[in-house]
Each structure stands twice: as structure tokens, then as C-alpha cells.
Amino acid sequence: MTHLIPTLFVLAGIAALVMFSWYPYPFWELGKSGTFSASLVLVAGVAGPLMTLAVYKKGKRGLLFDLWVIVIVQLTAVSWGVFSLHQARPYWMVYTVDRFEVLSIRDIDRSWITDSRYLKKPMAGPLVVLARMPADPATYQNLLREIMFEGKPDLQFRPEYWSLYTERKEDDLQKSRPLALLRDARPDAAGIIDKVVRRNGGDIAGLKFVPVLQNDGQFTAILDAKSGKLIDTLMIDPWVN
């Protein structure tokens, strides 16, 4: 029990951190790539007390050494799993062209980030930013050349073309589509969409949507049709004709 109770507290703390801060809804639903790391944390957490129970015998020679080995192996496995989940967590949600893309800290060369605001992720969920094609024709052509012929990252992976979404969210409205269109195309999800509409004033004409892509899937972002403010997300296929 002296091993089991602390382990349960640690696992509960990790679960709360992962589900409510690193992978809040709907990101965990699409976080299949983190399943192995989460499973490793859980298995290591449960296996530790079971191994302790198996080797424990009062007065046994070498018992202290056995217990230390179990604790070290358990902590190593749990630490590796937590670190992997931390590195893969959604860090940015980048709007580019007509969609959001969810990126982790592993997806961006942080040496390219010169504005510290892009490293100030909120406590829960990713930092929302917007990537814009450069307005200057020469810079635009140079970017295309780098992407197409030099193998450099695409626009959404280039922090030098980012802006905070709150500063340029009206740009998102240009390519967003009426939420009523999604409701008509997904009649099986009409009830869920209607709940979102009721929570946000009751007028579906006041809401728009854009697709969101994550490594393991996709979902729908709901926007205020006037301000472009991101107000909700739904686990609905966002691709409609």
C-alpha cells in the first residue's frame, strides 16, 4: 500500500494534466499518436506496485536493492511517457489559406521564432496564430521557390509569417463558410450543431466554420460570423462541397 497509494496520486495528477491542459477536448480524441506514451505511463504506474508486492518479503536479503530497482525502472518509464506526451501536445493551431492546422513543438524549428509571443502557449490548449502569404511580390516568389525547389517548410511552419490570431482574425472570415451549410451536409450531426447555436445566441446565420487538421484526424472550428472569434469546436467532418 505504501507504493500503491503514492502511485495512484501521481497517475491521477498526470491524467488531469494531460486531459485538461495538454490535450483538452477535442485534441485527445484525435491523439492516437500519444496512445503508446499514455499506455506506457499507465502500465508502468500499475506494474510498479505489483512488482513490489511480488518481491516483498519482510527480512528478505537484498530486498532494499530490489525495491530501488523497481522504483527506478518505474520512474524512468513514467518520465519517458510523460515527456513524449508533453512534446507531442498541441502547441499551435495555425490558420493558413482556408483551414487550421494543429502543430506540436516538434513541428517547428524554434530557432526561427523571433517573437516570444509565439512561445506563450495558454495553460489549456494551443496558441492560435495565423499564417499569411507575404504581400510583397518578391518575397512571395522567394517563399514559393524555397518551398517548391529548396525543400523548406510550407507557410504554416514558418513563424516569420505568423500573426497572433486575435490581431488578424477577420482574415479567417474570408474563407470560412456558413455553419448552416455544414448542418445541411451533416444531418446526423444537426442536434450537436443546434446545441452550439443555442449556446451562442440562437442564430445560425451568426456562425461560420472552418476545418481543423491534426496529425491523427480532423474536426470543425466554429467562428463568430462578425468578429471571426473562435468560439467552439465540434468532432464533425468539416469537408463539404
Summary of the structure (lengths in Angstrom):
residues: 241
radius of gyration: 23.0
end to end distance: 58.3
largest distance: 79.2
contacts: 686
relative contact order: 0.12
helix: 55%
strand: 18%
